[in-house]
Amino acid sequence: MLRVTLADSSLTFAVRVQPRASQSAIAGLHDGALKIRLAAPPVDGAANEEFIKLFAKLLDVARVDIEILSGATSKQKIIRIHHSNPTEVEQALLALLDE
């Protein structure tokens, strides 16, 4: 189960990133964190930028609303998404896991 923390106008969750994959996609769960495959290499922030673009598109949120709280240079990251209705974003995130 994905561990999500809701706050007033944001939600926070853990992500495990696999860079240099054949394509960018959600790959399921890994120890309570969302596992993401990214086509971009982990060089000069390219994988982080790819992650932000992917999630902005999948969750229909603005790129500026997605923040990497920790792990910018690591495969393990903590992500915060700012939104006026974080419960709505949480439901969209969980729906992506069910696909």
N, C-alpha and C positions, 0 to 999 in steps of 0.2 A: 504494500500500500504506500502510495506517495504521501510523504509528510509535508503538509502545507500549513503555514501559519498566516492567519488573517489578522490584519490591523484595520484601522479606520478607513484608510484609502489605499491599501496595498496588500499584496500577498507575497510570501517568501517561501522558497522551496530550494532543495538541493538538486544539483545536476551533475552527472558524470559524462564528460565529453570524450568522444573518440574521434580525433582529427584524422584527416587524410583517408576518409572512407570513400567508397565509390560514389555515393550520393548522400545528400543531407536529409536526415529523417529521424523521427523518434523511434528508438529501438526497444522501448519497454522500461522496466524498472531494474535497479541494481541497488540492493541494500537500502531501500526507502528513498532512493534518489532517482530522478528521471534520467534515463540513459539516452544520449543523443549522439548520432553519427553525423559528422560534418565533413564535407568534401574539402574544405579549406585546410591548408597546413597551419600548424601552430607557430606561425612566423609573423612578427610585427603586428600582432593583434588580429590577423586575418580570420582565425577561427572564432574569436569573440565577436567580430563584426558579422560573420556568417550566422552565428547563433542568434544574435539580436535580429537580423533580417528575417531569419526563419520563424522565430517566435512572434515577431510583429505581424507577419503574414498569417500564421496559423491561428493566432488568438485575436486578430483584428484589433491590435492596439498600436499606438504610435511608438516608433523606435525609441524616442526620447524617454518613454515611460518604462523602459526595461533597463534595469541597473544590475551590474555585477558587483555584489557587495564584497565578496572575497573570492580568491582563486583566479584572478585575472591571468596568471601565468601557470595555472595548474589544471589538471583534468577534472578535479573536484571543485565545483563552484557553488556559491550561494547566490541565488537570483532573487531580486525584488522587482515586482511589476506594480507600478502605480496606476490606479484606476478608480473612478468614482464609485464603481460597484465591484469590489474585489470578489464577491461571491459569484458573480456572473463569469468572471475570468477563471475562477477555480473550476466551475462547472464545465467550461469550454476546455480547460486543460485535462480534466478527468475524462471528458468525452473523447479526446484525442487518444488516450490510452486504451479506450474500448474499441477503437477502430482496428 
